[in-house]
Amino acid sequence: MIGQTISHYRIVEKLGGGGMGVVYKAEDIELGRYVALKFLPDMVAQDPQVLERFRREARAASALNHPNICTIYEIGSAERRRFIAMEFLDGLTLREQITRGTIPLDQFLRLAIEIADALEAAHSHGIIHRDIKPANVFITSRGHAKILDFGLAKLLPDGGALAAADTQGLITQPPENLTSPGSAVGTIAYMSPEQALGKAMDARADLFSFGVVLYEMLTGALPFQGPTSAAVFDSIIHAPTVWPQEAVPGLPGQLEWVVRKALEKDPNQRYQSAGAMKADLEKVLAGEPISAAMRARLQSETKLRIATRNDLTSGEGRTGLWLGLAVLLVLVVAVGLWLERLTGGQPVVVASVQITNDGLTKRSLATDGTRLYFSEYVNGHSVLRQVSANGGETAPLNNPLPSADIYDYSPGNSQLLVRGVAEGSQTESPLWALPVPAGTPRRLGDIRAHSAAWTPDGRGIVYANASTLFIANADGTDSRTLLTVHGIPFQPRFSPDGKRLRFTEQDPSQHSSSLWEVSADGKNLHPLLPDWSKPPEESNGSWTPDGQYFLFESTRNNAQNIWAIRERSWFNNGSAAPVQLTVGPLMFAAPIPSLDGKKLFVIGQQRRFDLVKYDGKSKQFSLYLGGLSAGEADISPDGQWITYVLHPELTLWRSKLDGSSRAQLTFAPIKAHMPRWSPDGKQLAFMGAAPGKPWNIVVLPADGGTPNPVAAGDRNQGDPTWTPDGKAIVFAGMPWLEYGRSQGANVHIVDLSQGRVSDVPGSEDLFSPRCSPDGRYIAALSADSSRMLLYDFAKQKWSELARSLFAYENWARDSKHLYAEDYADSTDDFVRVNVADGKMERLFSIKDVPRGFDPWEFWVGVAPDDSPLLMRDRSTEEIYSLEVKFH
C-alpha cells in the first residue's frame, strides 16, 4: 500500500491495525493535509454485518463535532477498498502512555476531564461508545485527549437503552485482554457488569468502562482480572477490587471517590451522566473540599468501626471506668484511623504550579523562602539565575564566576554554596560562598569538591572529593575526613537536628545509585533503603524542615519520580516504606522543600531530541527521522538503513532512512548506546547494560535477535568500532567512570571468531577508539579529552595528532581526516583534523545548536558523505512548585 494513491489520498506509511481495520497515514492530495485512512480487512470486507459496523463507526463519529473526539472526514471506497478518512493525530495512545509509566496527577485530571467532556457530547447525541479503553483514547503531542474508534457505537433511539438482543458481535480486544468471540460487544476487561451479562445498557456502561480506564491510569493495573474470559466476567460482575488509594499511596480522597462511584456495579448507584462525572473531576482539579456524600460515607464507615470496637471492648465484669477508658481509647484510635483514611495517611501532592517557562536545562535548586536560586545550562556554561517562589520572570544572579552550580543554601548566613570551574583536567572544583541577594563570592580555602552542603547551623560544610566525605569549617579551614565509601558520594545532607547525614553513593562499575545514612561523627554507616529496589537507583535526597520526611528521586522503568520517606508520626513510629509523590511522563528531579514545609520545588524534564544533518553548502540543518527522539545513529554500509538509540528510553532501533520499516532491537531493562554497523551490514555492535551491571560490548543480528556480549568482564566497556574486515571489534574502558581503577592498557581488540581479547599496548587511560576505514590506524582520545592520538598498526605505536578539547572523533570515508567536536573555548566548533600533518580546520560553530547535558546527548557522528550528524536538544526543563500535604 505504501506509495499508492487511493481516491485522492496518497498512502505514506502504516500506523497500525486491529480487529476492525488497518490504518495508514496518507496525504490528501486535494487539500494538502495528512489524514488517517482506516481500511476494512479484505477477509471481512464482504461480510454484511461487519460492513454495517464499519459504516456505523463513520456515521456515529461524524455526527460528533468535538475537540476531544477524532474527526471523521468521509467514508468512501476506491479500487474495491472501503475506507474511512479521519483526522491524523500526532502523539500516542493512552495504552502506550500507561506502559511508559504512571501519569502526573494534574495531567491525569485534565485528560480525564476532556474524556468525560467528549463522552458527555456523544451521549447527548444518543451515541454510546461501548468500547472505551486506553487503546481507543489518543493523547496528542500537545497533551490533549481524543476518543477514537466508534466502531462499536450504536445510535440509540431517542436516547434510550440498547436492547439486549442487539449486543451480538465480535469482541475487538487486543490479545492481552483475552481476544475471543462472544456474545457481548466490547473489550472484556473494560466491560460494565450489565454489558458482560448481555443486559440492556445505556450511557452509564461507558462511564463504568471509563472508571476502569481511570483506575488503570492511576495504578498501571486492571481492577478486574482473571486467567480466562469467564474468570474476568465473574470478577466484573461479583468481585470487589483493591481501591486505588490502597494501590497508590497518597491518592487524594476525592479522586478515590470518583473512581469508586464510576465502578459501582449497580448502574443506579453509578454516575448517571458523564457531565456529573466531569463536574466532580473538575472539583478535584480545583482542589475543592471533599464532597458531602463522600464525607458522609467515610463517617458512616468510621462509626461502624467504632461500634465494632466497642463490642469487642465491652464484657461482663468490666467496671464503668474501664469501659469508659476503652471507649475513649477506641474513639481516639478511630478518629486517627478516620483521619488516615480521609487523607490517605500518606503525603500527597494536591496542586502544582509551573514556576519557570524558558525550557532551558536546569541542574540544581535552593531557596531562601521567597526566591528560588538555580543553575541553568546556557551555551555550554552553567549560569546562576533566580525567580520568585511564586513564579514569574527569571533573572540572572549577580555572580562574577564564569560558570557555577548551586550545592546548598544556608538560611542563617544567607549564602549559597556554589562550585566554580574545575581547572585543567581536574574533576573536582573549588568551593565558593556567594551571599544573596547580592554580594561578592568568597573562596572557601583550598577545598575542591564535586558536591557539598552546609551544616544545619551554617558554621561548617560537608563536601565530597573522589570517594571521601570531609567536614570543614564554614570558611574552608580545618578540613578533616568523615568517611570513605566504595563508590562516589554525592548530595550530602544533614538532618535538621544535625545528628545524621544522608548522601547518594554512585557505583559507576555497577550502574547503580543508592542512599546511605551515617551519624554526624562518621559512625554507623548503613544503607537507607536496603532491598527496596534492585539494583538501587535512588539519589538526591533532601529533608523537610521539621525532619519528618526525607525526599528523594528514584528511577524505575525509564521513569524518574520523587518519593518520600516518613521518619516518624503518631500512628507510624519509625521510617515507613517510601511513598511516590509524582508520576510521569515528566522526569522529576532535585526535590527541595520550602522553608515552611508546605511546598516542594522540583525540576520537571521532558527529554526530546532531533537527529539532524548539517549541509556545508547551504549551511542548514536537515532532519532525520522526524517525530522521533533519536540520536547516536549509524548508517549502514549500503546507505539504505539507519540504526539509532531512542532517547530517553535508551532502546536500540533500526529503520530505513525515511523512517519506514522501523524495528525495535532491544527492550527494557537493557539500555543501549553507540550502535555500529558491521562492514557487511549484517550485524550491529553496541554498548549494552542491564540494571546493576557494567556496560558491555554486545553484538546482535541487524534484523533483530538475541544480544550476545563479546567480551565478559566487570569493568565498563565502551565505544565499539569494527575492524574493516569485520573479524574483530576494538573497544575501550571508560576511565572517567573508574575513579582510580584504570590500570594498564585501556584499548582492547576482541577476535570475534575465537572470543580472545588482546590489549593495544601503550593505551593507558585512552578511550573513544575508532578504526580507520582503511584499517591502518586506531584513533583515540586521552582520558581528559585534551589529546587526539593515532595508533599505527604497522608500527605498533601511538603518536599525538592534535591538542585541544575533543569529543566524539569520527573518521572521514577516505581515512585522510578525522572529524570531531572541539569545545576548548566558547566557540564550540566542529573541526576536521588532517591525519598527515595534524593540521586542524574549523568547519563551523555549533555553539548556537541546543545540546543536551548528559555526555550521550551531545553525541556527534558523520553520514556516509562525511556530513556531520548531531542531536539537537528540544527538551524542556522547568521548575514546578508542588503543594504537598504531609500528614
N, C-alpha and C positions, 0 to 999 in steps of 0.2 A: 504493500500500500504506500510506502514512503515514496514521495515524489509524484504520485498520481494526482490527477485532478478529477474530483467528483463534484458534479454540478459546477458551482463557481467557487469550490474550495480546493486548495492545493494542500495535500497531506504532507506534514512536516515531520512528525515523529509520533511514536506510540506512547501514550500516557499510562495506560493500564487497562484492566478489564475485570469483569465479574460475570455472575450468572446471567445478567440481563444485557450484556453487550461489551464491546471493545471500544475504547475511547482513544481518539487521536487528536493531537494538536494540528490545526490546519489554518491556512491563511485564506481569508475571504478576499478573493481577487477583486471583486467589485467595490467593496467598501474599504479595503486596505487595513483590515484588522485581523487579529488572531481569534479563533474560536475553538471550541472543543466539539468534535464530532463523535457522537455515540452511534456505533453500527450494531445492528442486531446480528448475532452469530448466524452463519449460514445454516447450521444444523437445525435451528429452530425457526428460521425465517418463514417457513411455510406452515407453522403451527398457528391456526387461527386464534387460539386462546392467548398464546404468547404475543402475537401481533397486536391483539387488543390491549394487552397490558402495556405494550410498547407505546401505542397511541395514547393510552390513558396517562402515562408519565408526562408526555408532551402537553396534553390538554390541561392536566391538573396544574403543572408548574407554570405554564404560560399564562394561566389565569391570574397568577400572583405577580404583582409588581411591588417588590420589597427589597431594600438594600441587603438583607441578610438571607435572601433566597436566590439561588443561582438562576439567572435569567435565561429563558428559552427563546431563541430567535425564530426557529422554524422547524417543521417536521417535513421530510422530503424523501425522495428516492431517486437514484440515478444508477444506470447500469445494473439494474435489478438489485441494488443495495439500498436498504432502508436506513435512514439516519435521523438523528435529532441534532440540530446545530444549537449550541448553547454557549453561554459566556465562558471564555477561557480565564481560568483563575491561576494566579502565581502564588505559590505558597506550599502548604502541606495539609494533609488530612489531620483531623483530631486524633485518629488512631496513631498516626506517625508521631504526633506531638506527645501522646501519652507514653509511647515506647521510649521516647527520649528522656523522660523523667517527669516528675510532678510539675504542676503549673503554679506560678506565684498567685497568691490569693486575690490581689486586685485584678490581674488579668483573667483569672478564673471567673470572677464575678462579672466582669464586663462581657466576656464571651457568653456566660450563662444568660445574662440579661438579653443579649442580642438573639440568642437561640429562642428564648421564651417569647420575645417580641415577634420573631418570624413565625413561630407556631401559632401565636395569637392571631396574626394576619391570615394564615392558612385556615385556621378553624373558623374564623369569622366568614370565610367564603364557603364554608361547608366542606372543607377538604381536610382529611386526616392523612398523615404520612404512613403510618403503620410499620415503619422500619427505621425509627430513629436509633442511630448507633454512631459511634465515633467515626467509622469509615464513611458515613454519609454526612459528615459535617466537615467543612473545609475551613482552614484558617488562612486568610490571605497574608501576603507579605507585609501588609500594613496592620495586621493584627486583628482583623475583623472576621466574624463567623459568617459562613454561607451554608445553608442547608442544601444538600444535593439529593438527587435520585428519588423522585416521587413515583417510581415505578410500581410501588405497592399501594399508592394512594387511590381512593375512590371518591368521586363526588357524592356527597351524602344528600339524599332527597330532603329538602327543607331543613337541613342541619340535623336530621335525626340519626338514630343509631344504625350501624351496619348490621344487617341480618346475619345470623349465624350461618345460614346456608350459603352465604356469599364469601366465606372465608377460605374456600378451597383454592389451592395454588401451590406454587413451588416455594420452598424456603431458600431465599437467596442470602446465604450466610457464608463467611469465609471458613476454611477448613478448621481453624482453631475454635470455631463456635459450633462444631458438630453439624456439618453440612449433611443434610439428608432430606428426601422428600417427605412431606407430611400433609396434614390437613389444616394446619394453621399458617397464616401468612405472616412472614416476618423472620427475624433472626432470633433463634430460641433464647439466647442468654439475655435479650433485651425486651422480651415479650411481657406484657401485663398478664396477670392471672386470668382475666376474662378472655384475653386473646389466646392464651395457651389452652384454655378449656374449649375454645371454639364458640364461645357465647357471643351474644350481641354486644357490640362495643361502640364506643363513641370517642370523642376527642380526648377523654381522660386516659385512654390507653396510651396515647402519645406522651402524656405527662408522666406516666409510670416509666415508660422507656427513657424519657428524659431524666428521670430520677436515677435510673441505673447508670446513665452516662455521667451524671454529676458525681455519683459515688466512685465510678472508675477514674474520673479526672482527679479526684481527691486522693484516692488510695493506690491507684495503679492496678487494682484487682476488681473482679466482678463480685457483686453481692450474692449472686445465686449461681452455684456451681455443682458439678457432678460428673462422673465418668461417662455417662450415657445421656442421650436425649431425654429418656424417661426420668432419669435422676434430676436433670436440670428442671424439667417441668415440675416435678414434685417439689423441688426447692422453691421455685417461684410461687407455687400455689400454697404450700404449707409451712415451709421452714422459716424460722426467724434468721436474722443475719447479724453480724458484728457491725455496730454502727460506726460511722466514720470517726467520731470523736474518740473511740477506743482504738481504732486502727491508725489514726493520725493524731497523735498527741498535740494539743494546742489548738485544735479546730474550734472556731468560735461557736458558742452555743446556738446563736441564731441560725447559722448555716446548717448545723446538725438538724435543727427543727425543719428547715426547708426540705432537706433530703428525706427525713422521716415522713413528712407529710406526702411527698411525691411518691414514696414507696409503700403507701398504705395498700394492702391487698384488696380491701373493700373500696370500690370506686366512689361510694358515697362519703367515705372518710378521707378521700384523697383531695388534692386541689380540684376545684370544679372548673377552673379555666386557666389557660396559660397567662392571662392578664393578672390574675391573683398571684400566681407564682412569680411572675416578673416583678410585681409590686413588692413582694417580700424580699426578693433578691436585691432590689434597689435599696431597701431599708438596710440590709446587711452591708452593702457597699457604702452607704452614707453613715454607717456606724450608729444608727438609731437604736434606742433601747430594745431590749428583748420583748417579744410580743406578749400581750396579756394571756393569750391562750397557752403559750409555752410556759410562762411563769406559773400558771395555774396547774399545768400538768406536772411540772417539776415539784411544786409544793405538795401536790397530791402524792407523788411518789415518796417525798420526804416524810409525810405524815404516816404513810404505810410502813416505812422503815422504823419510825419511832414507835408505832403501835406494836410492831413485831418485837422490837427490842424490849418494850415494856412487858410484854407477855413473858419473855424469857427471863427477865429480872425479877418478876413477881413470884410469890410462892407462899405456901403456908409456913407459919412460924416466923416470917420476917417482920421486924418492927417497922412502924411507920417511918421512923427516922431513916433506917436503911433503905426502905422503899423510896423515900423522897430523894435520898442521895443518888440512888441508882437511876431514878427517872431523870434527875438533873444531869447526871453524867451522860446518859443516853441522849438527852436533848443537846448537850454541848457537842457530843460526837456527831449527832445527826446534823446539827447546824453546820459543823465543819465539813461533813460529807456533802451536804447540800451546796455549800459554797464551792467545794471542789468540783462538784458536778456542774454547777451553774457556770463556772469559769473554765471548766476543763481540767482544773487542778494543775495546769502547766502554763508556762509563759506562752503568749500568743501575740502575733502581730495583728493589730486591729485597724491600722491605717498606714499609708505610705505617701510620701511627698518627694518628688524629684527636686533635688537642690540645685544641680548644675545642668547646663544644657549646651555644652560645646563639643561633646563626643570624643575629646582627646583622652589619651591613655593616662590613667591616674595610678599612683603607686602606694601612697600611704596617707593616713589621716591623723589629725589631732584636733582637739577642741578646747577652748577656754570657757565654754558655756554659751557665748554669744556668737563667736566666729568659728568657722572651720578652716583649718590650715591643711594644705595637701600639696603633694608633689605631682607635677604634670610633665609628661614627656613631650617635648616640643623640639623638632628639628635636631634630633639626636642628643638633646640635653634635658636633664631633669631640672625644672624650674619650680619655685615655690609660689603658691597662689593662696588666696583667701576668699571666703564667701560667707555671707550671713548664714547662721544655723537654720534660719527660716527659709533660705533660698533667695535667689536673685542673681545679679551680675557678679562675676568673679573679678578679682583684681590682683595684680602682682603684689607679692610681699616684698617689702624693701629688704634687699639682700644682695650684698656685693659679691657673693660667691658665684662663680660661673656656672656651677651645677651642684645641686644639693638634693638630698632626700630627708624627709622627716622621720625621726625614730620615735619621739615621745614629746609630751608637753608636761611641764612642771607647774601645777596651779599656784603653788606658794611663791615661786620665783618669777612667774610669767615669762618663762623661757621655753623655746623649742630646742630639743636636742636633735641636731642635724649632722649628716655626714657630708664632707667635702669631696673633692675629686681625688681618686686614687692616683698616685704618681707613678709614671713609667709602667712597668709590668706588674706592679704590686696589686694584689686583690683586696687588701684591707685599706680603708680610707680614714683620714683624720676626722676627729670629732670636734664639733663646734657647738657652743651655746649661743642661741640667737634670741635676744629679747623681743617680745611682741607687746603691743602692735608695732613698735619701732625701736631701733637700737642697733648698735654695732656688734657683729658676731665676735665671739671670743674663742680662740683655740684652746681646747682642753688638754694641756700638757702635750706630751708626745704620743698620746694614745692613737692607735689605729684599730679599726674595728669594722665589721660588716653588719653589726646590729647592736643596739644599746637601749637603755631605759633609765629613767630617774628612779631613785628610791622614793617611797611614799612621802618622806619629809623634804625631799628636794635637796638633801645635803650630800648625796652620793649618787653614783651611777654604777650600773652593772653593764658590762659590754662583752661582746664575743669576738675573739680573734682566733682564726683557724678552728680547732676543736676545743678551745678552752673558754670558760666564762671567768671574767675578772670583776673585782669590786674596786672602786676608787673613790676618792673624794670628788665633790662636785666640780672642782677646778682641774681635775685630772691627775692630781698628785696622789702619792701613797697607793699605787696600784698593787693589788695582790690577787693571787689565784684563788678562785672559789672552788672550781672543779673542772675536770677534763672528761669529755664524753667520747664515745666511739665515733659518732658521726659529726655533723656540723651543727652547732646550736644557733638558733635564730629567735627573734621576737621574745626576749626575756621580759617577764612582767611580774612585779611583786604583788602579793595580796595587799589590800588596803591597810591591814594591820602590820604589814612588813615582816610577818613571820614566815611566809612561804614564797618561793619563787617558782614560776612555771615558765617553760620555754619549749620551742619546737626543735626537735632534733631531726635533721635530714640525713638520710643514709643514701648517697648517690649510688653506691655499689649495689644496693638492693631496691632502688627505685621506690623508696618509701619515706614517709614523713610522720612523726609521732609526737605526742605531747608528753612532757615529763614534769615531775614536781620534785623539789628539793627544799630542805629547810634553809633559812636565811644564812645559817652558818656552814652550808655546804654538805650537810649530813642528810641521811635518809633519802637518797636518790631512788626514785621509783617511777614507773610509767603511770600516767594519769588514767589511761583507758586500756588496760591490758585486755587483750582478746576481744575488744569491742568491734574492731574491723581488721580483717587480714587480707592483704597487708595493710598496715595503718597508712592513712592518707589524711591526717589532721594537722592543722597548722594555725599560726597567727591568733593565739589566744589573748583575751583581754577580760579583766574583772569588771563587774558592775561596781559603782562607788561604795555600795553597802556591803560588798563582799558576799552577797547571797548567791550570785550566779557567775559562772565563768563562760564566756562566749568564745567560739572558735569557728573556723571554716573547715569543711570536710568535703572531699571529692569522692563521689561514688557514681559509677556508671556514666562517666562523662558529664556529670552534673556537679557543680560546686555550690554548696549552700552553707548557711550559718546555722549553728547548733548552740544549744545552751545546756549547761550542767547546773542543776540546783545544788548548792552547797549544804544548805540546812533550811528547815522550815518546821513549824509547829507540828504538822502532820507527817513530815517526812524528815526524819532525823538522819542526816548524813547525805552524801552525794547519791543522786539517783541516776538512772540511765539518761543519756543525752536526749534532748528534745529538739526536733528540727523546727527552725523558725521560718525559713524561707524555702521556696520551691522554684524550679526553673520556669521559663527557659533561660533566663539570665544566669550568669555565673556570678555569685556574690562573694565578696572578699573584704578583708580588712575591717572587721567589726570594731567600732569604737562607741561605747555608751556615752550619752550626755551626762553632764555633771550631776543632774538631778535624778538620773537613773530611769527616766521615763521614755527616752528615745534611744534609738540605736542607729548610728550612722554607718553606712556600708557603701562599698563601691559595687555597682552592678555592671557587668560586662556582657556584651554580645559579640563574640569573635567571628568576624567575616572578612574574607579576603578575595580579591580578584587576581587571577593569574593573567598577567599582561606581557606583551612582547613589544620591544622598542624598535621602531623603524628609524635607522640612522639617516635615511634620506629625508623623510617627511618630518623627522624629529617628533613623532607622535607615538602614543601607545595604542595598541590594538588588544582586544580582549579575547582570551581563550576560554572556552568552557563557560560561557555566560550563564549566570544564575547559580553557579556552584561556588562554594567557598573552598578553593583548591590552591595547592602550592606544591613545592618540592617535586616538580614534574620532570619527566624524561620522555623523549620522543623515540619511537622505535627506529631501528636502522633503516627500514624501508620507508619511513616517513608517513606511515598510514595510521599508526596507533600512538596513544599517549597514556602513560601511567602517571598517577598523581596521588597525593595524600589529601584527603578531605579534612579540613580544619573546622572546629576544634576536636572532632571525633578521633582524628588520627587513624583513620582507616584507609586502606590502600584500594585504589580503583583503577580500572582500565577502560578506555573507550576509543572510538575514532576521534580524529582531530576536531570534528564538528560537534562532538559530544554525544553522538549516537552510539548505539550498541554498548551502552555502559554495563559494566560488570563489577561487582564488589568482590575483592580478592581476599581481604582479611576482615575479621569480625571481632567485636569486643569480647573479652577484655584485652586482647592483643592490641598494642599500639605500634604504629609504623612510622618510619622516617626514611628519607633519602633513597627512593627506589631507583634502580638502574637496569636497563635492558641488557641482556646478553648480546654479544655480537651477532648471533644468528636469529635474534628476535624471538626465541622460544622460551626463555626463562627470564625471571626478574630476581634481582638480589636487592635486599633492603635491610634496614635496621628494624628489628622487632623486639618487643619486650612485653612480658606478662607482668601483672602487678606483683611487686616483691622480688622481681628478678632483674638482673642486669640486662643491658642492651646486648643483643647478639646479632651476628650477620646471618640472614635467613635467605634461602632460595626457594622459589616455587614456580610451577609452570605458568606461563604468561596467560593461559586461558583459565587459570584457577586450579586449585588442588590443595594438597597438604603442605604447609610451610615446613622446611627442613633446615635446622641450624647446621652451618658448615664447619664451625669451629667452637666446640664447647669450652666453657670457662666461666669463672666467677668474676671476671673483670668486664667493664663496659667496652663494647666494640662498636666502632662507628665508621661511616664514610666508605661503604663498599665500592669498589671500582673493578671492572673486569679487565683482564689482560686481553689484548686484541684477538688472540686465538680462542678465547672462551674457555680455556682449560683451567684457569686459576682466577682467584679473586684477591685483590690487595685491600687490606683494611687496616685500621689503626685503633689503638686505645683512645680514650677520651681524657687527656691529662687534667683538664680543668675540673673534672668530676672526681678525681682520685685523691686530691689533697694530700700529697706526700707519698702516695702509694706507687707512683710511677718509678720503675727501676728497670734499667736495661733498654733494649730496643723496643720501640713502640709502634713501628710499622711492620706488618706481617703479610705473608703470602700463603694462601691455602690452596693446595693442589686438590682440585675437585674430584679427580679420579681416585686418589688414594686417601684423601682426607688429612693429609700431612700438612702441618703448619710450620713454616720457617720464618725466621726473623730477617728483616732487612738491616744489615749492620750499620751502625752509626746513626740510627733513627731515634735516639733517646729524646723523649719529650717532643716529638714531632707528631702532627696529626693532619687530618684532611688530605689523605693521599689521593692522587689522580694519575692513572696510567695514560700516557700519551697514545693517540691513535696509531702511531707507527711502532709502538712497542719499545722505543729507545729509553724513555725516561719514566720516572715517578716524580711528580711534583708534590710538595707538601709544605705545610706552614709550621713555624715554631709554635710552642705552646702559648706564648704571649702574642702570637699573630704578627709579630714585628718583622719576620723574615720569611721570604719565599725561597724555597730551596729545590734543587733538582738532584735526583739520583740517577746516575748513568749506569744502566745495566752492564754495558760493556766494560766500563772502568771500575764498576762496583764501588763508587764513591759519591759522596754528596758534595755539592757546591752551592754557594749562595747566589741566587739570581737577582733579588731585589730586596730593598728595605723600605718599610712604611708600616701601615697597619692594615692587614688584608683580611678579607673574608670570602669564602666560597670561590676559590680559584677553579677555573674550567678551561680545558684545552680547546684551542681552535681546531677545526676539522683537519687543517694541514699540518698540525703539530709544530708550527713555527711560532705560535704565540700562546700566551695564557691570558685569559680574561679574569678579572676579579673586581670586587668592591674594595675601594681604598677609603677608609674613614679616618685617616691620620689627622685631618683638620676639619674645619667646619664645612668644606665644600662637599665632602662625601661623594666621590666620583666613581664612575665605572671606568676601569682602566684596562689597557692592553699592554702586556709585557713581552718584549722581543726575547725569544729563547737564545738567540745567537749572542746578543750583547747586553741583555738585561735592561735595555732602554724602556722606560715606562711612558706610555702615551695616554693622556686623559681624553676619553671619548665624549663623555657628557656627565652632567651632575644629576644625581638622584636625590639631592638634598630635599627637594620640594615634593617628592613622592611619599605619600603617607606609608610608613613602615610599622611593622609590629615591634614589640619589645622583646618577646621571647626569641632566643637565638634562631630557632627554626622558622620564625615568622619573618626574618629579614633575609631569607634564602635568596640566592641569585643563581641562575643557570643560563645555558645558552641553547638556542634552537639549532637544528641542523645547518642552517645558513649562517651560523655564528651570531645571530641577533640575540640580544640579551633578553632573558626571561626573569621576572621577579614577581613577588607577591605584593600587591598594592592593598594596604590596610583600609578597609571600610568598616572596621569595628566601631562600636560605640561604647563608651565608658562614662558613666555618670555617677554622681553621689546621690544616695537616697537617704531620706530620714524615715525611719520606721517607728511608729508608735507601738510600743510593746507593753502589754500588761504582764508584769512579773508578779505572780501570785505568791 
